Amino acid sequence: MPRITRNSQILHKARELGCAVPAFNYSDIWELLSIVKAAEEMDAPVFVATNMQSFQEQRPEFAGAMGVAAQSSLVPIVNHLDHSNSVQLCKYAVNVGYQSVMIDCSKSPLEDNIASTREVVDYAHRFDTMVEAELGQILGRNEEGSFDGGAFLADPDSCKRLAEETDVDSLAIGIGTAHGFYTSEPRIHFDIIEKVRAKTDIPLVMHGCSGVPYADVQRAIKLGMCKVNVGTQLHYTYVTHLRDQLNVTVPAKNYNIFDSFLPVSGAITAIVKEWIQVCMADGKASFFRPEKNPLESVDALAQSV
């Protein structure tokens, strides 16, 4: 029986409640605050996630500190490092306060994927940090990764083996979803979700959800997806609304940054609230509240270094 960390209980609780915890990628403090505001208004738990570009460009210490600050929210917030293919960077993320990290070695041979995942799990679980792995491939291309080959579906037997040999907390699986916006109607292989669930009880994660019909997302949740990742739609909303807002404030010689960014933040918040409802997580924050102050784990980590 895999060890369930205090942080990873959020995914098991989501499955118990028949919902998913939405995970939103943020690039800066404005996106992060917009997500937190939406989560509080919807009384919902959320993951806030940084991809590798954001993690490195903003410096891990700053990204980790923003995530820790977000935990002062009125609702459960989990700061997550998304799609890292580096064992060492996953460990570093744990050191700067992340409650969740993803080690993505899905392009490596299964044996190497298992070995890397096991190493991250062994380290992260010492600090009660949950770990996500990946099998199969997420199609498409953006800053989180790229894949356009044919062998993208997760193999259920490999999923079972990786789960059993690593004690990883959750598993992202290739089911036909894609990073970035879709150029055609996405075809989700729901049968893969069912086959993986028949092999292992590990919580499953759905990546590449921007553009997937909401009915398909909810069907996947009912089949066993406990975490649903959204990024591209938020970033698109950010840049397009910021462009429009700057076309108003700059000609008016208004250089107050808040006057430009607050309307943009409101637009992002609206998208986040919509996705929280799609994931059926609205109004459920009380079911996910940790037994202890989430900052305690960071304090204990600082004392152990």
Phi, psi and chi 1 to 4 in degrees:
 res  aa     phi    psi   chi1   chi2   chi3   chi4
   1 MET       -  119.6  175.0   68.8   68.1      -
   2 PRO   -61.8  147.4  -18.8   30.2      -      -
   3 ARG   -73.1  131.6  173.3  176.5  177.2 -105.7
   4 ILE   -99.5  112.3  -60.9  176.4      -      -
   5 THR   -73.5  161.3   65.3      -      -      -
   6 ARG   -59.6  -38.9  179.2  161.6   57.6   89.0
   7 ASN   -69.0  -36.8  -79.1  -43.9      -      -
   8 SER   -76.8   -8.8   65.5      -      -      -
   9 GLN   -59.0  -24.0  -71.6  175.2    4.9      -
  10 ILE   -60.4  -35.0 -168.6  170.8      -      -
  11 LEU   -75.6  -38.6  -60.2  178.0      -      -
  12 HIS   -67.8  -36.1  -65.9  -89.0      -      -
  13 LYS   -66.3  -38.8  177.2   59.6   70.1  172.4
  14 ALA   -60.5  -44.3      -      -      -      -
  15 ARG   -64.6  -39.0 -176.7  162.6   59.0 -161.7
  16 GLU   -61.4  -36.6  177.1 -174.3  -36.6      -
  17 LEU   -87.1   -7.5  -64.9  172.1      -      -
  18 GLY    76.5   28.3      -      -      -      -
  19 CYS  -129.8 -175.7   65.4      -      -      -
  20 ALA  -130.1  151.0      -      -      -      -
  21 VAL   -89.1  118.1 -178.7      -      -      -
  22 PRO   -73.2  144.0   25.4  -31.1      -      -
  23 ALA  -120.0  124.4      -      -      -      -
  24 PHE  -116.3  125.3  -60.5  101.6      -      -
  25 ASN   -76.1  132.2  -79.4   91.5      -      -
  26 TYR  -122.5  147.4   69.9   93.4      -      -
  27 SER  -106.2  -23.7  -59.0      -      -      -
  28 ASP  -154.3 -176.3   62.3   14.8      -      -
  29 ILE   -64.9  -30.8 -170.6   63.7      -      -
  30 TRP   -67.8  -44.4  -69.6  102.1      -      -
  31 GLU   -64.5  -41.8  -91.4 -172.3  -47.4      -
  32 LEU   -60.8  -48.2  175.3   59.7      -      -
  33 LEU   -63.0  -35.4  -70.5  173.2      -      -
  34 SER   -64.5  -40.2  -56.4      -      -      -
  35 ILE   -66.8  -46.7  -63.9  165.1      -      -
  36 VAL   -61.9  -42.1  171.8      -      -      -
  37 LYS   -60.8  -43.4 -175.4  173.8 -173.1  -68.0
  38 ALA   -63.8  -42.8      -      -      -      -
  39 ALA   -61.9  -41.4      -      -      -      -
  40 GLU   -66.6  -41.9  -70.6 -178.4  -21.4      -
  41 GLU   -68.5  -28.9  -69.2 -178.2   -1.2      -
  42 MET   -95.7   -1.9  -62.1  -62.4  -74.7      -
  43 ASP    53.1   55.0 -168.0   35.5      -      -
  44 ALA  -132.2  148.4      -      -      -      -
  45 PRO   -80.2  146.2   32.4  -35.4      -      -
  46 VAL  -145.1  156.1  -61.6      -      -      -
  47 PHE   -94.4  139.0  -79.1   70.3      -      -
  48 VAL  -112.5  127.7  -68.4      -      -      -
  49 ALA  -126.0  139.2      -      -      -      -
  50 THR  -110.4  132.4   44.1      -      -      -
  51 ASN   -80.8  176.9   58.3   44.2      -      -
  52 MET   -65.7  -36.6  -75.6  -56.6  -61.3      -
  53 GLN   -62.7  -46.0 -178.6 -179.7   14.1      -
  54 SER   -64.8  -40.8 -178.6      -      -      -
  55 PHE   -60.2  -43.0 -177.9   69.3      -      -
  56 GLN   -84.6  -40.6  -66.9  175.4  -56.7      -
  57 GLU   -67.8  -36.2  -68.0  -69.8  -14.7      -
  58 GLN   -87.6   -3.1  -66.0 -175.2  119.4      -
  59 ARG    74.3  130.0  -66.6  171.2   52.4 -178.5
  60 PRO   -54.7  -37.7  -28.0   35.8      -      -
  61 GLU   -62.7  -40.3  -65.3   82.5    0.5      -
  62 PHE   -71.1  -43.0  -78.8   86.1      -      -
  63 ALA   -62.5  -41.9      -      -      -      -
  64 GLY   -64.9  -40.0      -      -      -      -
  65 ALA   -65.6  -38.5      -      -      -      -
  66 MET   -63.0  -40.2  -75.1 -164.1  -64.7      -
  67 GLY   -66.5  -39.6      -      -      -      -
  68 VAL   -63.4  -42.8  169.3      -      -      -
  69 ALA   -62.0  -36.3      -      -      -      -
  70 ALA   -63.5  -24.5      -      -      -      -
  71 GLN   -71.7   -7.6  -70.0  176.9   80.3      -
  72 SER   -78.1    1.9   65.1      -      -      -
  73 SER   -62.1  164.9  167.8      -      -      -
  74 LEU   -77.4   -9.9  -58.2  174.5      -      -
  75 VAL  -125.7  161.0  -64.9      -      -      -
  76 PRO   -64.9  124.9  -23.8   35.1      -      -
  77 ILE  -123.8  129.9  -55.2  -76.4      -      -
  78 VAL  -115.5  121.8  177.3      -      -      -
  79 ASN   -86.7  125.9 -165.8   28.8      -      -
  80 HIS  -128.6  135.1  173.5   73.9      -      -
  81 LEU   -92.7  122.4  176.5   63.2      -      -
  82 ASP  -101.2  139.4 -149.4   17.3      -      -
  83 HIS    51.2   48.0  -74.1  -71.5      -      -
  84 SER   -88.2  130.3  169.8      -      -      -
  85 ASN  -102.4   15.1   55.4   17.7      -      -
  86 SER  -114.4  121.6  165.5      -      -      -
  87 VAL   -60.7  -43.0  169.0      -      -      -
  88 GLN   -66.3  -38.7  -67.7  -52.5  -48.5      -
  89 LEU   -69.1  -33.2  -77.5 -180.0      -      -
  90 CYS   -62.4  -43.7  -77.7      -      -      -
  91 LYS   -63.7  -39.8  -68.1  179.8  178.7  179.5
  92 TYR   -63.7  -39.1 -165.4   24.7      -      -
  93 ALA   -61.0  -40.8      -      -      -      -
  94 VAL   -59.7  -42.1  174.2      -      -      -
  95 ASN   -65.2  -28.0  -71.2  -12.7      -      -
  96 VAL  -100.0   13.3  -63.8      -      -      -
  97 GLY   107.0    6.0      -      -      -      -
  98 TYR   -67.5  140.3  -82.9   74.9      -      -
  99 GLN   -93.1   -8.5  -62.6   83.5   47.2      -
 100 SER  -153.7  138.1  177.5      -      -      -
 101 VAL  -136.3  149.9  -63.8      -      -      -
 102 MET  -113.9  124.5  179.7 -176.7 -172.8      -
 103 ILE  -103.4  107.7  177.6   66.8      -      -
 104 ASP  -103.9   94.6  179.8    1.2      -      -
 105 CYS  -113.3   33.8  -65.8      -      -      -
 106 SER   -66.2  -21.4   56.1      -      -      -
 107 LYS   -88.0   -3.4  -66.6 -177.8 -179.8  179.2
 108 SER   -91.8  160.1  -58.2      -      -      -
 109 PRO   -56.8  151.9  -24.3   33.7      -      -
 110 LEU   -53.9  -43.1  179.1   60.3      -      -
 111 GLU   -59.7  -41.9  -63.7  -69.5  -17.8      -
 112 ASP   -69.5  -39.0  -66.3  -18.1      -      -
 113 ASN   -59.2  -46.2 -166.6  -18.2      -      -
 114 ILE   -62.5  -44.2  -71.2  173.7      -      -
 115 ALA   -63.6  -44.9      -      -      -      -
 116 SER   -66.7  -42.7  -64.8      -      -      -
 117 THR   -62.7  -43.1  -58.3      -      -      -
 118 ARG   -59.9  -41.2  177.3   77.7 -102.3  177.0
 119 GLU   -65.2  -42.5 -175.0  174.1  -11.1      -
 120 VAL   -66.3  -43.0  173.5      -      -      -
 121 VAL   -61.2  -45.6  167.9      -      -      -
 122 ASP   -58.2  -38.0  -74.5  -13.6      -      -
 123 TYR   -78.2  -49.6 -174.2   82.3      -      -
 124 ALA   -63.9  -38.5      -      -      -      -
 125 HIS   -68.2  -18.5  -80.8 -169.4      -      -
 126 ARG   -62.8  -27.0  -70.3  168.4   50.1 -161.9
 127 PHE  -113.3   18.0  -53.9  105.0      -      -
 128 ASP    62.8   26.6 -147.4   32.0      -      -
 129 THR   -92.3  132.1  -59.7      -      -      -
 130 MET   -82.9  156.4   73.3  178.8   98.1      -
 131 VAL  -129.1  135.7 -178.7      -      -      -
 132 GLU  -114.2  138.3  176.7 -177.7  -27.2      -
 133 ALA  -119.0  179.9      -      -      -      -
 134 GLU  -143.5  140.7 -178.0  173.9  -44.8      -
 135 LEU  -134.4  146.3  -81.5  171.9      -      -
 136 GLY    81.6 -171.8      -      -      -      -
 137 GLN  -131.6  146.5  -61.4  -71.1  -21.6      -
 138 ILE   -92.2  122.6  -47.9  -58.7      -      -
 139 LEU   -71.6  177.5  -61.0  169.0      -      -
 140 GLY    84.4 -167.9      -      -      -      -
 141 ARG  -151.6  127.0  177.3 -175.6  -60.6  -86.9
 142 ASN  -160.4 -165.2   70.2   -2.1      -      -
 143 GLU   -67.0  -13.4   64.9  -84.1    4.5      -
 144 GLU   -87.4  -13.5  -64.8  174.4   -0.6      -
 145 GLY   149.5  174.0      -      -      -      -
 146 SER  -148.7  144.3   62.4      -      -      -
 147 PHE  -161.7  130.8 -173.5   78.4      -      -
 148 ASP  -134.7   21.6   58.0    4.6      -      -
 149 GLY   -85.0 -176.3      -      -      -      -
 150 GLY   -93.0  -29.2      -      -      -      -
 151 ALA   -89.3   75.1      -      -      -      -
 152 PHE  -109.3  -12.2   57.3   85.3      -      -
 153 LEU   -80.1  142.4  -64.7  176.1      -      -
 154 ALA   -70.6  143.0      -      -      -      -
 155 ASP   -92.7  118.9  171.7   60.1      -      -
 156 PRO   -57.4  -38.7  -27.4   36.8      -      -
 157 ASP   -66.0  -38.0  -71.8  -35.8      -      -
 158 SER   -66.8  -36.9  -63.3      -      -      -
 159 CYS   -61.9  -43.9  -68.2      -      -      -
 160 LYS   -61.3  -45.1  179.9  177.1 -174.5  -66.5
 161 ARG   -66.1  -45.6 -176.2  179.3  166.1 -164.3
 162 LEU   -61.8  -42.8 -174.8  144.1      -      -
 163 ALA   -61.6  -44.6      -      -      -      -
 164 GLU   -71.5  -33.8  -69.3  178.4  -13.5      -
 165 GLU   -91.7   -7.0  -64.9 -174.5   21.9      -
 166 THR  -121.3  -19.7   65.4      -      -      -
 167 ASP    60.3   26.7  -80.7  -15.7      -      -
 168 VAL   -63.7  151.0   72.3      -      -      -
 169 ASP   -83.5  -30.7  -60.5  -72.6      -      -
 170 SER  -152.6  164.2   64.1      -      -      -
 171 LEU  -140.6  120.8 -175.8   62.2      -      -
 172 ALA   -83.6  133.2      -      -      -      -
 173 ILE  -125.7  145.3   57.1  173.2      -      -
 174 GLY   -75.1  117.0      -      -      -      -
 175 ILE  -131.4    9.8   57.5  171.0      -      -
 176 GLY   110.2   -2.6      -      -      -      -
 177 THR   -77.3  166.0   53.3      -      -      -
 178 ALA  -141.5  147.7      -      -      -      -
 179 HIS   -73.9  147.0  -72.3  137.0      -      -
 180 GLY    80.8 -179.5      -      -      -      -
 181 PHE   -77.4  148.2  -79.9  128.2      -      -
 182 TYR   -78.8  141.7  -68.4   84.6      -      -
 183 THR   -93.7  -10.1   56.4      -      -      -
 184 SER  -149.9  172.8   60.1      -      -      -
 185 GLU   -60.7  123.3 -173.3   73.7   15.1      -
 186 PRO   -67.0  140.6   22.6  -31.7      -      -
 187 ARG  -110.6  108.1 -177.1 -165.9  168.9 -161.6
 188 ILE   -90.8  128.4  -50.1  -58.3      -      -
 189 HIS   -90.9   84.1  -66.2 -103.9      -      -
 190 PHE   -64.0  -25.9  -62.7  102.2      -      -
 191 ASP   -63.8  -30.2   60.2  -50.1      -      -
 192 ILE   -67.2  -40.2  -63.8  -63.1      -      -
 193 ILE   -59.2  -46.3  -54.2  174.9      -      -
 194 GLU   -63.3  -41.3  -66.3  177.1  -55.0      -
 195 LYS   -68.3  -39.3  -69.7  174.7 -178.0  176.3
 196 VAL   -67.0  -42.7  171.8      -      -      -
 197 ARG   -63.1  -28.8  -74.0  -75.2  -74.2  117.2
 198 ALA   -73.1  -22.4      -      -      -      -
 199 LYS   -94.0  -31.0  -64.9  -78.1 -174.7  178.5
 200 THR  -150.2  151.5  175.1      -      -      -
 201 ASP   -95.4    8.7 -161.6   41.8      -      -
 202 ILE   -64.9  138.8 -170.8  170.8      -      -
 203 PRO   -59.2  136.8  -26.4   36.4      -      -
 204 LEU  -106.5  151.0  -59.4  178.2      -      -
 205 VAL  -123.3  136.9  179.8      -      -      -
 206 MET  -109.5  113.8 -173.7  174.5 -177.9      -
 207 HIS   -98.1  165.5  -76.9 -111.5      -      -
 208 GLY    66.1   48.8      -      -      -      -
 209 CYS   -93.5  -11.2  -67.4      -      -      -
 210 SER   -62.9  115.1  -64.7      -      -      -
 211 GLY   100.8   -9.3      -      -      -      -
 212 VAL   -78.0  131.9  176.7      -      -      -
 213 PRO   -53.2  138.1  -27.0   35.3      -      -
 214 TYR   -58.4  -36.2  -69.7  163.3      -      -
 215 ALA   -62.4  -36.5      -      -      -      -
 216 ASP   -69.2  -39.3  -75.2   -7.9      -      -
 217 VAL   -61.8  -45.7  174.5      -      -      -
 218 GLN   -68.5  -33.2  -68.5 -170.5  -27.3      -
 219 ARG   -64.4  -41.6 -179.6 -180.0  173.1 -174.4
 220 ALA   -64.0  -38.2      -      -      -      -
 221 ILE   -62.7  -43.9  -67.7  170.5      -      -
 222 LYS   -64.6  -25.1  -68.5  173.9 -178.0  176.3
 223 LEU   -85.6  -12.7  -70.4  174.3      -      -
 224 GLY   139.3    0.6      -      -      -      -
 225 MET   -74.2  124.1  -71.0  -66.8  180.0      -
 226 CYS  -104.4  -14.5  -57.7      -      -      -
 227 LYS  -140.1  134.4  175.0  171.1  168.0  -87.0
 228 VAL  -125.0  122.0  167.5      -      -      -
 229 ASN   -98.6  132.3  -74.5   32.1      -      -
 230 VAL  -133.2  129.0 -179.5      -      -      -
 231 GLY  -139.2  -55.4      -      -      -      -
 232 THR   -56.4  -42.3  -61.3      -      -      -
 233 GLN   -63.4  -36.3 -170.4  174.0   -1.7      -
 234 LEU   -67.6  -45.3  -93.1   64.5      -      -
 235 HIS   -64.4  -39.4  -54.2  -30.0      -      -
 236 TYR   -62.2  -44.9  171.1   81.4      -      -
 237 THR   -61.1  -41.7  -60.2      -      -      -
 238 TYR   -58.8  -58.8 -169.1  150.2      -      -
 239 VAL   -69.6  -37.0  -62.7      -      -      -
 240 THR   -70.5  -40.7   55.6      -      -      -
 241 HIS   -71.6  -33.3  -80.4   75.2      -      -
 242 LEU   -66.5  -42.0  179.5   58.4      -      -
 243 ARG   -57.7  -47.7  176.7 -161.0   59.8 -157.7
 244 ASP   -63.6  -39.6  -65.8  -17.3      -      -
 245 GLN   -69.5  -38.4 -169.1   61.3   31.2      -
 246 LEU   -66.3  -30.0  -70.8  174.8      -      -
 247 ASN   -66.1  -16.5  -76.1  -25.3      -      -
 248 VAL   -95.1  -49.6  173.5      -      -      -
 249 THR   -75.6  -37.9   54.9      -      -      -
 250 VAL   -66.7  -49.6  173.0      -      -      -
 251 PRO   -59.2  -28.4  -25.7   36.2      -      -
 252 ALA   -82.4    4.0      -      -      -      -
 253 LYS    55.7   37.0  -60.3 -172.7 -175.3  -54.9
 254 ASN  -100.4  106.3  179.9   -4.3      -      -
 255 TYR  -106.1   17.9  -53.1  123.5      -      -
 256 ASN   -75.5  114.5 -175.4  -40.7      -      -
 257 ILE   -59.8  -36.8  -70.5  176.8      -      -
 258 PHE   -63.2  -36.1  -71.0   92.6      -      -
 259 ASP   -64.9  -26.7  -71.8  -16.4      -      -
 260 SER   -84.6  -39.3  -67.0      -      -      -
 261 PHE   -89.8  -29.5  -83.8   95.0      -      -
 262 LEU   -62.0  -42.8  -73.0  177.5      -      -
 263 PRO   -63.1  -34.4  -23.5   35.5      -      -
 264 VAL   -66.0  -43.1  176.8      -      -      -
 265 SER   -58.5  -40.2  178.2      -      -      -
 266 GLY   -61.9  -37.0      -      -      -      -
 267 ALA   -67.9  -39.5      -      -      -      -
 268 ILE   -65.8  -43.5  -62.8  169.7      -      -
 269 THR   -56.8  -40.4  -66.5      -      -      -
 270 ALA   -62.4  -40.8      -      -      -      -
 271 ILE   -66.3  -42.9  -65.4  -64.2      -      -
 272 VAL   -61.1  -44.1  172.5      -      -      -
 273 LYS   -61.5  -38.2  -69.5  167.9   75.0  171.0
 274 GLU   -62.5  -43.3 -170.2  172.4  -51.9      -
 275 TRP   -70.6  -33.5  -88.8  102.6      -      -
 276 ILE   -59.8  -40.3  -72.1  172.7      -      -
 277 GLN   -67.9  -40.2  -70.7 -179.1  -51.3      -
 278 VAL   -58.3  -40.1  170.7      -      -      -
 279 CYS   -79.4   -2.5  -68.8      -      -      -
 280 MET    60.3   32.2  -60.9  169.9  -77.0      -
 281 ALA   -99.3   -6.3      -      -      -      -
 282 ASP   -66.4  138.8   49.6  -52.7      -      -
 283 GLY    76.4    8.8      -      -      -      -
 284 LYS  -111.4    9.8  -65.2 -173.0  171.5   68.7
 285 ALA   -57.2  -37.3      -      -      -      -
 286 SER   -62.7  -24.7   61.6      -      -      -
 287 PHE   -75.5  -14.7  -66.5  101.7      -      -
 288 PHE  -112.7    1.8  -66.2   88.5      -      -
 289 ARG   -65.0  130.4  -61.9 -165.8 -164.1  -76.4
 290 PRO   -66.6  154.0   25.6  -33.4      -      -
 291 GLU   -71.5  -25.2  -63.4  177.0    0.6      -
 292 LYS  -122.8  164.2  -60.6  179.0 -178.9  179.1
 293 ASN   -61.6  124.3 -173.6  -30.7      -      -
 294 PRO   -62.4  -20.4   21.0  -32.4      -      -
 295 LEU   -73.3  -16.4  -62.6 -178.9      -      -
 296 GLU   -62.3  -36.2  -72.3  177.4    3.4      -
 297 SER   -65.7  -35.0   60.3      -      -      -
 298 VAL   -69.1  -41.7  179.2      -      -      -
 299 ASP   -61.1  -43.6  -66.7  -20.9      -      -
 300 ALA   -64.4  -37.9      -      -      -      -
 301 LEU   -64.0  -43.7  177.0   59.2      -      -
 302 ALA   -61.5  -37.6      -      -      -      -
 303 GLN   -72.3  -23.9  -65.9  170.9    9.6      -
 304 SER   -86.2  -14.7   67.9      -      -      -
 305 VAL   -80.1      -  173.9      -      -      -
